[in-house]
């Protein structure tokens, strides 16, 4: 009995793609998934976009759609953040509060410190990782140390207007404009 694939699938209520053979093994994708899983374990509080940025930094070729599909197929999830308790008074500086939240989520909540020396060592290790290895989207996907090194030679934006005001003024009235002939 010769029945087309389209007609047979419509009769049983299945999509046609379910009847085709599976895709061949892809060693690049297998290595990509293994590296993606490793990075997800190393950065438990970070999500798919951060892991994708790390993969791009390591020169992996992965797009947003493929990353989303692989992330979902591997069942990787970022644990939900606990609701923040409202503080009265000290919540003035958002950057410091954000940093303290990250420190608490990524280090203090996940480690048990037996001695003060161990606590100092782990906090210092986390600080070095945060400043030298962890990329930040707000800094153009650079680490804070790379960003500060790049900005060290650039003039400060706050100082630029002061430098412009301190520069000697030119007399524009006496300047002659050459005529084009």
C-alpha positions, 0 to 999 in steps of 0.5 A: 500500500503506497501512502505518502508520508504527509497523508500517513502522518495526518491520519495518525496525528503526528508531525512529519519530522517525527518519522524521519531518521535522527540526525547523525552524531556531531562531535563538535556539538558533543564537545560544545555541550560538554564544555557548556555543562562544565561552565554551568557547573563552575558558574552555578548562579549564571545563566545561558547568556553568560555561559554563551559569552564565555564560550564566545570568549573561548572561540566557540561558534554558537548562536543564541538559538542553538544555545537556547535549544542545547541549554533546554535539552540538557535541562540546565537551570539557574536556581531561583533567587531568594526574595530579598529582605527589605533593609531600612537605611543602608540601601543607598548605593545600588552598586555596592548592594548588587556586589554584596548580593553576588558575593552572598549568592555565589560564595557565602551561601555555597561554602562552609568556612571552618577557619578564618584562614580558610574564609580569607583564602576563599574570599580572596580567590573569589575576588581574583576570579571576579576581577580577572576572569569573570566577564561583565556585560555592562563592561562590554563583555570584559573583565573589570581588570581589563576594563580598568586597564583599557580606561587607565590611559583614556581621559576621564569623562568628568575631566574632559569638560574641565580640560576644554574650559582650561584650554586657551581660547581662540579668537574666532573673529580675526580668523580669515576664511579662505575663499574657494575659487 
